[in-house]
Amino acid sequence: MSSPVSPLRVTVWSEGRHEQRDEKVARLYPKGMHAAVAEGVTEHLGAAATVRTATLDEPEHGLTEEVLAETDVLTWWGHVAHGEVADEVVDRVHRHVLAGMGLIVLHSGHWSKIFTRLMGTTCTLRWRNGRDRELVWTVAPSHPIAAGVPHPIVIEEQEMYGEFFDIPAPDELVFVSSFSGGEVFRSGCTFRRGHGKIFYFSPGDQDYPVYHHPDVRRVIANAVTWAAPAAARTTPTLVRSETGWFEAEGSPA
């Protein structure tokens, strides 16, 4: 597989279904939620990134082998059509993550096939769509994903996600959210699977203009930079090692 190049190659993926079915969502995101996320990445990374988008209804969901081979970081948003994502595409994305492709999972993507497979848990949580105010508190201020982010990020209207969130213990907890109903949530978590870096970030329900929020956009752009592979992508493989290999390879010629 190809090694990371400059500029960073980003693919923003979304179902693209709510915008077709719901006039309110279409008004909030007239170009689609994926377009708003892509615009935020471009806004912050500029010429340092090339950004493409892909949606569920494209052939192979827009995630062909060729597209993934040319993607350093993939962002993922899904909600009402998790079950429509083809297993062979999930297998393909899974393989590329293990080989080193970065993955940013957004909001209701917590229940996507790819995230639940990578986590190995149900990824269920507590929720309420009651126009709550969300405060996103930085708990790892030195982490690159938190660079330039206010403490807290204030999101005036948002769907509530609360604990218990059934995920493995994160490698790093970057953000914790609190809501007007009193709930708290681990809203910004990092994981590593194989050679790949994964970041889950919860703000971003389709009923609210969260992906137009400048601080949310900054977090996603920071996460894209953080998740980029540092070396050529290679899938971990089984290697047979004969007795004496070290002495034979390490001995002087």
N, C-alpha and C positions, 0 to 999 in steps of 0.2 A: 504494500500500500504506500501511497505517496506520503512524504513528510510534510509537516505544516509549512506554509509559505506565507509571505507577506504580499498582499493583505490577508487577514484572517477570513476564512470562508465560512459563512454562516447560512444555515437554512432554517427558516422560521416556518413551523408546521402548525396547522390548525384544522379542525373539522370544517369550519366554514358553513355550518348548518344554521345556527341561530340567526345569523344575518339574513338568511333566505326566508326564514319562517316568522320572524318577529319584527314588526315595524319599529318598535322601540330600539332594539339592538341595531337595526339597520341605520337608524338615525344617529346613534352613538358612534357606530363604526361603519360609515358609508362605504369604505373600501375593504371592510372585513377586519376582524380582530387581528388577524395575522399581519395585515398591512400596518396597523398601529404599532404592533410590537416591532416590526421591521423598521419602521420610521424612527422609533426610539433608539434602536441599536445604531442606525446610521447617524442619527443626530449626535450621539455621544462619541462614536468611534470614527466617524468620517471616513477619510481615505484609508484608514487602518483596517477596514473590513469591507468585503463585498457581501451583500445580503440578497438572498433569493427567498421566495416563499413557495410553499406547497400546501395543498389541501386534500382532504379525504377523497373527493370525487374525481381527482385526476387519476389517470392510469397508474396502477401500483401506488396509489395515494401520493404520487409525486416523489416517492422515495425509492427510486430504482437503485440498483447496485452502483451505477455510474454516478448518480447524484450523491449517494452517501460516501463513495470513495473520494469525492471532491468537496466534502463537508468536514470542516474542523470542529464545528459546534452546531448541534441541532437543538432548537427550542420546540417544546411540545405543549399544545393546549387542546384539551378534549373535554367533552361533557356528556352529550346525549347519544353519542354514537361510538362509544368505546368498543362495543361488540362488533361493529362493522369493520374494524381495522383487521385486515387479513393477517392470519397467523404467520404466513411466510414473510410478510413485511416486518412484523414484530421480531421474528427470528433474525432477519437481516439487520435491523437496527441494533438488536441485542449483541450480535457478533461485532458490529462496528464499535459499540461502546466498549466492549471488553478489549478490543484492539487499540483503544485510545481516543476515540471520538468523544468530545464533551457532550453532555446532555443537560439541558435546562428544562425542568418540568414545572409547569405553571398551573396554579389554582386547582381546578377540578381534574387536571391531569393526574392527580394523586390516585385515581381509580383506573388509569389507563392500563392496558395490557403490558406495555413495556415497563412502566414504573413498578407495578405489583410483581412482575417477574424479577426485576432487579432487586427489589426489597425482600422478596420471599415472605411477605406478610399480607394481611388483607388491606392495609392502608385505609381503613375506615376511620371515621371521625364524628364529632358532634357538629351540627350545623343549624343555621336559622337564617332565612332571608328576610330580615326585618329592618333594613336600611340602618344598620348599626354604624357608629363611628369606630374606625379601627386605628389604633396607635401601634406602629411598628417600632419596637424598641431594639436598638443595637446592643447586643450582649458580647460581641467580639469586635471592639472598635478598631483593632489593628488588622483585621482581616481585609484582604484586597476587595472583597465584594462590598464592604461597608465604606469604601473610600468616598469621601465627599457627600455622604448621606446624612441628613439631619437626624437628631435624636430627640424625640421620635419623628418618624414620618407620620403625618396626619392625613388619613383618608376619611373624608367626611361621611361618605355613604358606601357601604360595602356589605356583602354577605358575611355572616359570622361563621368562622371555622373554630372549633374548640376541642380541647382535650377530653377524652383520650384519643390521640392520633396513633394508630397501630402501625408504627414503622420501627425498624431496628434503631438502636441508639445511634444518632448521627455521628459521623466522624468529627464534625464541627457544627456547633449551633451558633449561627450568626445573628439571627433575629428572633425575637419573641413578640407576639402581638397580644394586645388586650382590647376588649370590646366593651361597649356601653352596657351590655348585659352582665358584665363581670367575668366573662370567660377569658381564658388565656390560651395561646396556641403557639407551638413551635413552627413559626412561619418561614424561617429561612435556614435550611439544613443542607450540609454537604455530605456526600458519600463517595467512596471509591469502589469501583467494581472492575476487576481485571486491571487494565491500564487506563481505564476511563474515569473521568471526574464527572460527578452528578451534583446538581444543585436543585433543590426543590424550593419554590417561592410561592406562597399562597395567595397574595393579593391579586385580584383580577377576575371577578365575576362578570358575566356578560351583561347583566342588568345595570352596570354602573360604568362610568368613563374612566376606570382605573388605569387603563393602558395609555391614557393621555396624561396621566399624572407625572410631572417631571422627575420626581424622586423615585417613583416605581420604575420609570424608564432607565434612570441611572443605575439602579440595582441590577436590572437585567443586563445592561451593557457591561457593567463590572463583572457580572457572573460569566458572560460570554468570554471575556478576556481571561478570567481565572481558569475556566474549564478547557481552554485550548490545549491540545496535546503539545508537549515540549519536545517530542522526538518523533521519528518515523513510526507510524502505526503498525504494530505487529500483534497477532493473536497469540497468547500463551499456548505453547504446544508441549506434548509429552516428548521427553528426550531420554533416550537410553544412554546410560553412562557406564562404560566398561571399567573394571578395576584397573587402576594405574593410569587413567586418562590424564590426571593432573600432572603426574610426573612426566608423562610423555609429551604433553603440550607445553609444560613449563621448563623443560630441560633445555640447556643451550644447544644450539645447532652444532 
